[in-house]
Amino acid sequence: MRLSDETLLDIMARFQAEMQKGLGKDTNPTASVKMLPTFVRAIPDGSENGEFLSLDLGGSKFRVLKVQVSEEGKRNVQMESQFYPTPNEIIRGNGIELFEYVADCLADFMNTKGLKHKRLPLGLTFSFPCRQTKLEEGVLLSWTKKFKARGVQDTDVVSCLTRAMKRHKDINVDTLALVNDTVGTMMTCAYDDPYCEVGVIIGTGTNACYMEDMSNIDLVEGDEGRMCINTEWGAFGDDGALEDIRTEFDRELDLGSLNPGKQLFEKMISGLYLGELVRLILLKMAKAGLLFGGEKSSALHTKGKIETRHVAAMEKYKEGLANTREILTDLGLEPSEADCIAVQHVCTIVSFRSANLCAAALAAILTRLRENKKLVRLRTTVGMDGTLYKIHPQYPKRLHKVVRRLVPNCDVRFLLSESGSAKGAAMVTAVASRVQAQRKQIDKVLALFRLTQEQLVGVQDKMRAELEYGLKRDTHSLATVKMLPTYVCGMPDGTEKGKFLALDLGGTNFRVLLVKIRSGRRSVRMYNKIFAIPLEIMQGTGEELFDHIVQCIADFLDYMGLKGAQLPLGFTFSFPCRQASIDKGTLIGWTKGFKATDCEGEDVVDMLREAIKRRNEFDLDIVAVVNDTVGTMMTCGYEDPNCEIGLIAGTGSNLCYMEEMRNIELVEGDEGKMCINTEWGGFGDNGCIDDIRTQYDKEVDEGSLNPGKQRYEKMTSGMYLGEIVRQILIDLTKQGLLFRGQISERLRTRGIFETKFLSQIESDRLALLQVRRILQQLGLDSTCEDSIVVKEVCGAVSRRAAQLCGAGLAAIVEKRREDQGLERLRITVGVDGTLYKLHPHFSRILQETVKELAPRCDVTFMLSEDGSGKGAALITAVAKRLQQAWKN
């Protein structure tokens, strides 16, 4: 029975392999270590409160408790409990009677405590292997220890209890949780020490549980977060994995037990069996004449006469020898001094082996936790309970010492569970009711972002109406969707050629490009340089802004060696402009954080020409002022003649499309088509979509540079989505649903939650650990549960954005279909923008929404390559070609 460290490391490795087997879908049915999911996903966070009932069935006694959990700033748990006997005729009789007995005891308890007419949540601690599919149900796999009630195996124990309680009309309880006693132990300790993520019981029986990553649990859907796994390690070795270390005494004990061949690991460890092992060894030694002068008493021949409490007493420091003499004398033996020392030695060997085996399996669990977290060193706490661990004088320190020797890279704290597993069941119930209540509140917030089919059709219809207002002369001035004519009347036909300059101003970066277009093969080569626009220039004077732009152009021409060349230039200016011709554009109003003075109402082409004159170094032929959305459409139109719509879903949100000239009342002439820049970001500025705007949208709008403007853009574009998420997170934290109710300084900071974080957080490949890391970078210390909620919030906000975008686009494609009098329309949309390109789900949801709302349009989406650079050059090229044709 003496096990070397080498043997223990080997047992540890075997147990690791068994755990892996138990977790796998295909290997679980044959695994001896069942690794049962408990559906306990969260440990207490200290905000639990209320009154709970708890039942504890499975140990040597049955007890009923009332647990009062209060938060009031300090974690406080008060308990009142009562023990009830578990007579053999009840625990080995008929299952129905067993549960009726439990219900009677509960009724008695509620009566004496005056709880008759309260409706209380109940947690049931049930210390037997159960297969759970939810927290509040569990099918008994097999009785262990001394229990053997008929007709319970393979049935749900919670329904058995509920049926039994129906007989008592006057008690009203909700069974919220079925909890294994090890889980109860872990939860009790976790309430006092948040590092606790393992529970171990070494008592009548033995078992352990720990928090496993959901992604490793094949038996339960979902990869998010963690769940407590009840290992049921007592059955380790039932498949023969431990035959080499089992002794003849282990085999003999097993044959005489209630469940031969089962729970073989437990039978070498737990309190129900240690005394019996000692008895079998002493009997053999006496028979061989090695003890008591070869004398054997009838008591020594009787099963169960030596109990674990005797073993503990015999090993007691100092008093142990005297105790040994007394115990052996009570067994009708006459021990000598030498006999007492030998017997004491036998006890030590048996109980030390028990601690060694426990340590090996626990070391395997700790190693698994450390590997799951990808840590070099693990700091963790193990919650401990069980009579053997508590009453045996040497057991705890032996166990701790061996564990630390087997896993030197884990810093383990062992915490004795006060009042054990029953308080734990109340904790699980408290956590369950907290999680239930929190879930309701969180769902209430997320529901605001779920748009029904009806609401989306409403958005589509309103968008359609606004488009018409913007096109008509009488209503144009009042329209929120400006429908600006761009004077771009033709798409590329492939004959364009030459060298063109393009400028691209629309975000925090400014680009200058040289674009070489060759006709025939439709090839485009580009050279560009990116320049930053400092905040003080974005928000300074118009002159400073345009001087900075010209400085950048000069740098680029120098860099390319083009100083003297007078090249045609296309200017991508991604702000709302009213155009009177292709090379005139009056700025209607800044968006996206620009605020340069003396620009609104001015012609940006004139301002650029003035700045070039001031510099007096070079001259350029400014042919076209272009909106980036139009550039996007042109780039795709160069590849696909079917492309008649440009969509940008990035920092901002906008759309342009080719409209029939006859519908554009602001421009003379009815022949052909012209591209209309819708500037749809302003949709809703008249309050027409207020019914779907939430308090969070209003907060984001009020905190923005242009309150009351661009409302649709603020619900759909990258610049604002992160801000909406931040507002929701602040609100949820205020309600105590996130980050333990602590709003960090970072979370109060506008703009920290960039949209790229949304894309990262929602990526399917991302484990929660990585979501937590992103949140940590933002100074948010999140639990697993927090991370799941943050991910859901991001998902709700970006999903709504994609759906709203889709509804707007559906309005446009339907309009095009009707204008052309077609049964079915085939059309291509050129798309650009970081949100569309980088977000893991935005493009898919947008496309699905268009399909649902415009079923008679076959819409192809084409990613645009550099609409604002290449597109501007193509528009310039087309304009030059049309000018030439005019002249001719």
N, C-alpha and C positions, 0 to 999 in steps of 0.2 A: 504493500500500500504506500510505500514511499516513492514519490515521483520527483525525478531530477528536473532541473530547469529546462533541460533539453527536451524531455518528454512533455513538459508543460507548453513549451513553444510549439511543439508538434500538435498538441491538442488544440492550441489556440488557432493554428493554421487550419485544422480540420473543421473547427467551429466556424471560421470565416467562410469556408467553402459551403458549409451547410446553410449559412445565412443567405448566401448568394442563391443557392438552390431554392430556398423557401420564398425568395422574392420574385423568382422568374415564373412567368405564366405557365410555361411548358413543364418546368421541373417541380413546381409546387405540389402537384398531386402526389408525387412519390417522395417528397422531402419529409424527413422526420421532424425537423425543426420548422414549425408551420409559419412563422413570421406573419402573424395575423394583423391586418390593418385595423386600427381601432377607431378611425374617423375622428380622432382627437387631433386637431390641426393647429391649435394655439395654446400657448402656456399663459398663465394669468399675467395681466399687465398691471394689476394693482387697482384697476378702476371698477372691479367687480363689486356689486353690493346687492343686498337683499337677504331674504330668508329661504333656506333650502332644507329639504329632508334628504337623509342618506341612509341606505340600508347596506349592511356589510355581511355577506353570506359566503362562507367558504373556508374560514379558518377554524380554529378550535371552538370559537364562540360566535353567536350571531348577535349583531347589535343594530339598534336604530338610533339615529342622531338627528338633532335639529341644529343646523349650522347658520349662524348669523354672520354674514360677511359685510363689513362696512368699509367705506373708503375714507371719509372725512380726513383726507390728507395723510392718515397713517394706515398702514395695512393692519387690519384688526379682525380676528376671527374668534367668535365665541361659540362654544359648543355645549349642548346638553345631550347626554346619551344614556341609553339603558341597554344592558346586556340581557339576552334571553338564552335559555339553554337550547342545545340542539340534540335532543335525545336520538339514540340510534334508530328507534322504530320510525322516527320521522325521516331521518336522512337516508335510510336504506329501505324506505317503504314505497308508498305510491306517490308519484310526482304531483298529482293534483293536491293530495293532502299536504305535501311539503309547502306548496305555494299558499295554500289556505292558512297554514300555520304562520307563514311569514306575514300574510295580510292581517291575521288576527293580532300578531305582535305589534304591527304598525298601528292598527286601530287603537290598541291598548295605550300605546305611547302617545298618540295624538290626543286621546282622551285625557290622560293624566297631565299633559302639558297644555291642555286647553286650546288645541289647534283644530278642533273638530270642523269648524265651518270656514276655515281659510283654504284658499286654493294655492297649493304650494308646488313648486317644481321639485322633482325627486331624482336623485341619482342612485343607481343600484351598483354596488361593488360586488362583483361576482367572480370568484377566484378560480374559474375553470376555463379551459380553452373554448372560445366561441368564435364562429365565423361571422363577422359583422359586415353588413352592407350599408348601414348607416349608424350614426351615433346611438340611436335609440332602439336598435334591435340587434339581436345576436342569437345565432343558432348554436346550441350546445353540441360540441364535437364529441366530447367524452367526459365522464366524471373522473376525478382523480382523488387522491388522498383517501378519506374515509367515506366519501359520499357515493351512493349508488341508488338513487331514487328511480323507480321504473317510469318509462313512458315520457322522459324528458329529452333524452338524446335525440338530435336531429329536429328539435322544435325550437321556436323562438321563445326564449325565457321571459322577455318583456311581456309578450302577449299572455303567457302563463300567469304572470303576476297581475297583469291588468284584469284578466278574467276573475282571478281570485278576489281582487279588490272590489269587483262589482257587487259582491255579496254585502259589502258594507255601504249602505246608502249614504251614510253620514260623512264619509271621508272623500275628499276631492283632491286628487294629486295628478300631476302631469309628469309622466316618466320621460325625462329629457335625455338621459344618458345611461348607457350600460357601460360600466367601467371595470376593467380588470384591476385587481388589487395592486399590481406593479405600476400601472398607469396612475392609479390613485396616489401611490407613494411619490412618484415623480412629480405629480402636480402639486402635492402638498409642499414638497421641498422647493419647487419652482416658485411658489408664492413668496417664499422667504429669500430665495436666491435665484435670480433670473438666469444664471449660468447653468442651472440644473437641466440636463436633457437626457438623463438615464435614470431608470428606477430599478432597484434590485430588491427582491425579497428572499430572505433565507430564514424560513420559519418552518411551519408544518410541512410545507412544500417549498419549492424554489422556482424562481422565474425572473425574467428581466424584460424591460422594454426600453426603447430609446427613440429619439426623433430622427427619422430617415427622410432623405430628399424624395419628394413625390416622383421625380423623374426616374428613380430607381425602383419604384413600386409598380410592377406590371399589373397587379391585380386590381388597381384602382385607376379609373380614367383621370387624365389631367396630369400636367407636369409642374403645376404651380405650387410653390411652397413646400411645406414639410408635413409629415404625419407621423404620429407615434405608432411604432410597430411593437406589438406584443410578441416577443420571440417564441414563447412557450418552450424555453430551453430545457425544461425537465425531460423532454422526449428525445433529446440529443442521444444518439447511440442506439435508438430503437431499431435502426436498420443495420446494426452490427458494427457501426463505426468505432465503437470503444471496446470491442471484445478483448483486445490485447491488454487492456488495463483492468478489466473486471476480474475479480477473484472468485474463488469457490464460495466465499461467504456471501458475495453479492448475488451469485446465482441461487444460492439456497434461500436467501431472503426473498428474492423475486418470486420463486416458486410458491412461497407461502403467502404472497400478498393478494389483495383484492383484484389486482389487474396485472397478472403475470405477463412479462414481455413488454410492458409499457412503462414509460417514465423511468428509463434505466439510469439516466444521468441524475435525476432527482433522488433516486434510491441510493445513490452514493453520497448524497449531500445533505438532504433535508432532515429536519427535526423528527419527522415521523419515523425515520429509519435508523438514525445513528445508534440509538440505544440498543436496537435489535441486532445491529451489526456487532456491537460490543458483546452482546449476550452470546451470539453464535461463535465468536472467536474464543471467549472464555470457556464455553462448553467444550470446544475442541481441545483446548489446552488442558482442561481438567481431565478429559477422557484420556489424553496422552500422559497423564500423571505429572504435568508440569506445574499445576497449581493445586492449592487446597489439599495437598497430599493425595491427589487422585480422587478425592471425595466430590460427588455431585449432589446438589439438592434438587428436590422436585421443582422448586421455584426457578432454578437455573435451566430446567428443561421446559419452562413454560414461556410461550411466545408473548412478547410485550411486557415482560416483568422488569426489564431494565429500560428506563425511559431517558429521553434526552436531558431532562432536568437532572437525572442522576449523573449522567456523563459530565454535565457542566459543574455539578457540585464536587465531583471527584477531581476535576482539574483546577479547582480553586487554589490560588496562591496561599501558602501557609496552612489553611484549614483543610486542604485537599485530602491529605492522608487520613486525617481523623474521619472526614466524611466518607472516604472509601471504606474504612473499617466498618462504620455504622451501616452503610448501604449493603455491604456484603453479608454482614451479620443478619440484617433484616431478611436477606434471601436464604437464610438457613445455612450459611456457610461459616467455617471457622478459619478466617484468613490469618496467616502469619504476617509479620512486618514485610518480608520479602514479597509475599503474595500481593499485599496492598500496593507496593511500589510497581510491581509488574502490571497489575490491573490499571493503575494510573497511567502507565506507559501505553497500554493498549488504547485507552481512551484518547490520549494525546495523538497517537498515530491516526486513529479513525477520524477525529475531528480536524486534524491538520490536513489530511487528504481532502476532506470536504472543502476546506478553505482554499486549498491549492486548485482544485477543479473549478471552483467558482471564479477564482482569480483568472484562470486561463480563458474562460469564456468571456468574462467581463473585459479582459485585455483585448480580445478580438473585437468587441463592440466599440471600445474606445479608439482602436486603430481605424475602424471603419468610419467613425465620426471624423477623425482627423483627416483621413483621405478624402472624404466627401467635401470637406471644407478646403481642401488643398493647402493645408497648413504644415509648417515644419514642426511647430509645437502647438499642442492643443491645451487650452485652459478650460476645464469643465468641472461640473459638480455631479456626483452620483447620489441620488436619494436612496437611503437604505431603510429597510424595515424587516420585521420577522422575529419571532421569539428566539430562535437559535442565535441570531446576530446580537440580540439584546441581552439574553441571560447568560450566554457563555462567556466566562471571564477573559479568555485569550483570543476568541474568534476574530473580533474586529481587527486587532492590530496585526494578526497573522495575515488576514486577507489583504489589508492595506499594503503591507510590506511586499507581499508577492506581486500584487498588481503593479506597484511602482517599479519593481525589478523587471517585470516583463515588458512594460511600456515606459521606458525612461524618458520618451519625448512627449509624455502627457503629464500636465500638472493637474492632479486630481484632488478635489476636495470631497470627502465623504460626509454627507449630512444625514443625521438620524432623523427620520420622519417622526414628528411629534404626532401622537394620536393617529398615526398611520393612514391606512388606505381609505378609511371611511370619510375623513375630512377631504381626502383627494376627490372622492366621488362628488362631494358637494362642490369642490373647486371646479371640476369638469362641468358640472351642471351650471355653476355660476358663469363660467366662461361661455358655455353654450348659450345661456340666456343673454349674456352680454353680446355675443357675436350675432345672435338672432336679432336683437334689438338694433344693433349697429347696422346690420345688413339692411334692415327695413329703412333706416334713415338714409343710408348710402343709395339704395335703390330709388328712393324718392328723389334724390338729387339727379341721379343718372337718367331717370325717366323724363326729365325736362328736355333731354337731348335726343330722345328717341322720337323720330318723326314718323307719323303714320303715312300710309299711302295717300290718304285724303289730304293731309297737310302738304305733302310734296306736290300733289296735283294743284293745290291752291297756289303754291309758290310758282309753279309753271304757268298757271293762268294769269297771275298778277304780272309776272315778267313779260308775258306776251302783250298784255295791255300796255305796260310801260314802254315796250319797244315801239308800239304804234304811236303812242303820244309823242315820243322823241322824234319820230319821222315826220309828223304833221306840223305844218307851219303854225297853226293857231295854238297848239298845245305844247310846242317844243320848249318854250321858255319856262314852263312849269314842270317839265318832265324831270324825273330823277335820273333816268337812264338817258344820257345826253345824245346818243346816236350821232356822233360827229362824222361828217363826210371827210374822207381822207384824200380825195382826188387821185387815188390809185385806181385806175380804171382797167388795167390789163394785167394778166398773169404772164410770167416768163414763157417764151415760146421756144427757147433753145438757141435763138440766133444772137443772144446777147454776148458781147465780148469787150475786152479792154481792162484797164486798171482803174480801180475806184478806191477812194478813201471812205471809211465809215467811222462815225463817232457813235459812242454808245453811252448815254447818260440815263441812269434810271435807278441806281442803287447807291451803295456806299463806295462802289468802285466806278472809275471812268475808264473806258477803253478807246484806244485809237487803233484802227486796222487798215492794212492795205490788202485789197481783195483783187486777185487776178482771175478774170472769167474768160474761159476759152469756149468758143462756140462749137457746135457739132457734137463733141464728146461729152458735153455738159460737165466740164471739170472746173472746180473752183479751188484756188490756192489762197491761203490767208496767212498774213503775218500780223501779229498784234502785240501791243504793250498795254499793261494795266497800270493805272495810276490811282492812288487813294485820294479820296476827297475828305479832308479833315472836317470835323464837326463845325469848327468856327467858320469854315467857308460855306458849308451847307446852309448854315443859319446866319451868314453875314449879309453883305449887300450883293445885289445882282452884278454890279461891275466886278467885284472881287471874284465872284463865281466864274464869270465868263473870261476874265483875265487868266484865271487858273487853268481853264480849259484850253485857252490858246497857248499858254506856256507848255502844257502837255503835248499839244499838237506839234509845237516847234521841236520839243525833245524827240518826238517820234520821227519827224521828217529828217532831223539830223542823223538819228540812229539808222534810218533806212537809206540815207544818202539821197534824199529826194527834194532838197531845199528849193530848187528853182521850178520844179514841175508844177503846172497848174492842172490839178486833177479834179474830176467831178467828185462831189462829196455828198454822201447821204448821212443825215443826222438823226440817229435814233434818240428820240426824246420821249421817255416813257412816263409822261404826265399828261393830264387831259388838256388838249389844245383845240381851239376852234380854227379850222383851216379855211382860207378863202381860195387857196390854190395849193398845188403840191409843194411849193417852196415858201409858203407863208403859214406860220402857226402861232396863234395867240394863246398864251398860257391862261387857262381858266382858273386853275388853283393848284398849289403844290399838294403833293401827297407823300406818303412814305418817309416822313421825317425831314423833308426839305422845307426851308423857311426863308430862303434868300429874299431880301426886300427889293422893291421896285421892279418886280418881274411880272407879277400877275397883271393881266390885261395888256402886256407888251408882246410884240412879235419876237420870238426867240431867234429867228433867222437874222433879223435886223441886229439884235443884241450881239450875236456871234460875229456878224460882219463888222460892226463897230469895234469890237475887241480886236479883230484881226487888223483893222486900220490903226488902232492905237499902237499896236505892236510894230506895224509897218515893216515886216520882214518878208512876208510871202502873201500870195493871193490864192484864194481857192474858189472853185465854182460850186456854190451850194445849190444842188439841184432839187433835193427833196428833204422835207422833214417828216420823220417816220415814227409811228408808234411801234413799240417792240412787239405788240400783238400782231400787227400787220406784217412785220418782218418775219415772225414765226410762220404765218400763213404763206408768205412768199417763198420761204426756204423749202417748205414742204411741197408747195405748188410747182417748184422747179423740178421736183422728182415725180410728183403725182398730179396730173392735170385735174383729177377729181377733187383736189383740196380747195375748198372754198370757205373754210372757217379756221381762224387762228384762236387758240385758247392759251392763256397763261395762268398757271396755278403755282405761284411761287411766293415771293415776299408779298406781292400784291396779287390781285385777281382781276382779269379782264378778258374780253372776247371781241373779235372782229369777224365780219363775214361779208361775202359779196351779195349786195342787195340790188334788186332791179331798180334802174334809174327812175322808172315811172312812180315808184313808191317814195322816192326821196324828194319831199316838197321843198326842201331848203336849197336845192341845186337845180338850175335851169336844165331842161332837156329830158327826154323820156327814153332815149335809145341806150341799149347796153346795160352794163352794171357798174357799180362803184363799190369799193370796200368801205364799210361803215365801222368805225371804231365805237363800240357801244358804250364804253366807260361804265360797265354795269356794276362796278363797285359801289356806286351811289344808289343802287336799287334799294328801296326801303327807307330812304331818307325822309319820305313823306309819311312814314308810319304804317305803310301798307303791310309790313310783315312783323309788326309789333307782337302779334299773337304768338309767334314762335321765338321771340327774343327772351332770354332769361335774365334774371337779376345780374348774372355774371357778365353777360354781354353788355349790360348797361354800365357795369362798373368799369369794364375795359374801355368802353366808349368814353366815359367821363374822364378817365385818366389819360386819354390819348391826346395827341397834338391838335386834332381837329374834331372836337366833340360834336356829335350829331351828324357828322358827314361819313360817307363811305360805309354805311351800316352792313351792307351785304358783304363787302370785302372784309369787314372786321369779323364776320362769322365764317369766312371761307379761306382766308389767306394766311400764309406762313408767318407773317409779321405779328399776327394776333393770337393764333391758336395756343401757343405756349402761355400767353398772358391769360387766356380764358382758363386754362388748366390751373394756373397759379391761383387765380381767384377762387376756383372750386376747392383747391387744396386748403387754402386759408380758411374757407368756410367750414370744411369738414373737420379741420383741426380745432377750430373754435367750438365745434359741437363735441369735441373730445373723441372724434372717430379716427384720427390719424396722429402719428408722431407723438403719442401719449399726451395729446392736447397742448404740446409745446410749439408755439410758432417761432421759428428761429429768425434771426435778423435777416438771413439770406432770403427766406421765404417772403419777407416784407418788401424785398427789393424788386422794383419793376424791371421786367425784361430779362431776369436771370434764366427763365425757363425757355431756352431757345427752342425753335421748332425742330432743330436737328435732334434734340433730346427726345422729342415725341417719336421721331422716326426710329431712334435707337431703342427706346423703351418698348415700342410695339413690335419690334422685329421678332418673328416667331422663333428664331434660332436662339434668342437671348434667354438664358436662365435667369431666375429671379435674383441670383447672386449678383449678376451683372447689372440688373436694374437697381439693386441696392447700391452698387458702386457708383452709378450715375447720380443717384440721389445723394450719396455721400459727397461727391464732388460739389454738389449744390449746398453742402452743409446741412443736409437733412439726414438725421440718423433714423433709419427706418427698420422696422421688423419685417419679417416675411409677409405678414398680413398687410402691413402698410404698402409694401411693394405691389401686392396683387391689386389693391384698391387704386393705387396710382396708375397702374397699367390699364385698369378698367376706365378710369377717368380720361386718360389720353385717348383710349379707343373710342369712347363715346363722343368726344369733341371732334376728333378727326373724321369719324364716320359721318357725323352730321355735316361737317364741312364738305365732304365728298358728295353727299346726297344733295345738298343745296346747290352745289356747282352743277351736278347732273341735271337737276330740275331746270336750272337756267338754260343749260345747253339743249335740253329736250324742247324748250319753248322755241329756240332758234331753228332747230332742224325741222320741227313740225311746220314752222312758218315757211321755211324754204320749200318744203314738200307741197304745201297748199298753194304758194305763189306760182309754182310751176305746174300746178294741176296734175300732180302725179299720184298714182295709186301707191307706189313704193318709191322711196328716194334712196339712191346710193350716194353717199358723200363721205369725204375724208376730212378729218379734223387734224390740223397740225397743232401739236401741243408742246409747250415748254414750261419750265419752272421747277424749282427744287422740290416743291411739295409733291408734284406729280411724279417727278423722276426718282426721288429718294425715299419717299414714304412707302413702307411695305404694303399698305392696303388701299391707299387713297385712289390709285388709278383703277383698281378692280371695282371698288364700290361706285366710283363715278360712272364707269362703263355700264355696270349692272343697272344703275338708276336710269340712265338714258334709255337702255333697252326696255325697261318696264314702262317708262312714261311715253316713249315714242316708238311703239312696237312696229310702225310701218316704215321706219327709217333704218336702213342698214348703214351703221356708222362705223367707219374704220378710223382708228386712232394711230397717228404717225408721230413719232418723236422728232421734234425739230432739232436740227443741229445749228446752234448759234443763230437764232432768228434775228437777234438785234445787230449782229455784225454782218454776217453773210446776207441776211434779209435786207438790210439797209442798202448794201451794194447792189443787190438784184433789183430793188425798187428804183435805185438811181439809174441802173442800166436800162430797165424797161422805160423809165421816163425819158432817158436820152434817146432811146430808139423811137418812142412815140413823137418826141420833139422833132426828130430828124424827118420822120414820116410827114408830119405837119408841114415842115419847111418845104420838103419836096413837093 
